Amino acid sequence: MRLYHYIIKGNDALEKGILSFAQNPNADLSYYYKRSAQSTHQGIIQWMESCFTGRSRGIRAFSEPIQWTKKSLNLKNFIEQADLFSIDVDALKQDGLIDAVYVSPSVLDMPELNEELNCDEVLLKLSDIDEIDYTPVDWSVCDDELGRRFAFVRYYLIIVKGGVIPPQYIKKENQS
């Protein structure tokens, strides 16, 4: 099984692997300032770890490449500025590099959700990678006017030992 991850163009993932937030000293902190009330890389790592152990070693991945629509030009810009990598999840598991896998379901699947400012995304722990849902994602629900780029589609957080998916487990994909 493969999951998909995006990294801004000009990256060195094929040499160094895919880095989690904890292992990436050049991570964009702006996304986390408001959510964590922290202003430093180390402070945000501590906040992530207070959510649950390993959170800062998580790498976000999708069950399929992102598909944008006329309503989600934000996603078009996101993928045009990034390289797409596929991750061999079976090999990671076989080699004992996965500590946990979490799913962030679509907010549309959680009508009882009562969101608060600064809340982290909903992450539900799976018992095994076999629980990853590979049914097609409905990307048409993404709408720039609603904000929250990935809140409307499910994605996964792979917690990896050492916070890095080594290069031998990834492949750079062509984007269409």
C-alpha positions, 0 to 999 in steps of 0.5 A: 500500500502507498500513501502520498505526501507533498513537499515544497519544490527544491527539497532534498527528500530523495537524499534525506527522506521525508522529515517530520516537524520534529526533524525539520528545523526549517518547518513553516511555523506560521501554521502552528502559532495560533493553534499552539500559542507557541512561537518557537520550533521547540515550543511547538514540538512540546505542544504537539507532544502534549497532544499525544506522544509521537505527534511531532514525529508524524508525517501527513499523508493522503490515500491518493494524490490531491485532486483540485476543482474550480472551487479549490484553486488553493489546492491547485496552487498547493500541488503546483508548488510541491513535489508528490511522493508516494510512501511504501507503508507496507515496507515501513511496517515490515521494517518496524518503522511505524509507531502508530497511524492516525486518521483525520476524518472529514469534518463532514463525517463528524456532525457532532464536532464542536470546533473551538479556536486553536483546536488541533485536527481530530486524529483517531488512532488506527490499530494497524495500517490495514485500517487505512481507507483507500476508497476514493476521496471526494475532493469536490467538497473542498471549497476555498471560501470555507477555508480549512484546506484539508478539513473536508477530506480524510488524511493520515498521520504516520508516526515514524520512529526517529521522525524521518521516512528514509529515502528507500521507502519513498518514490517521487511521482509525476503529477498530472 
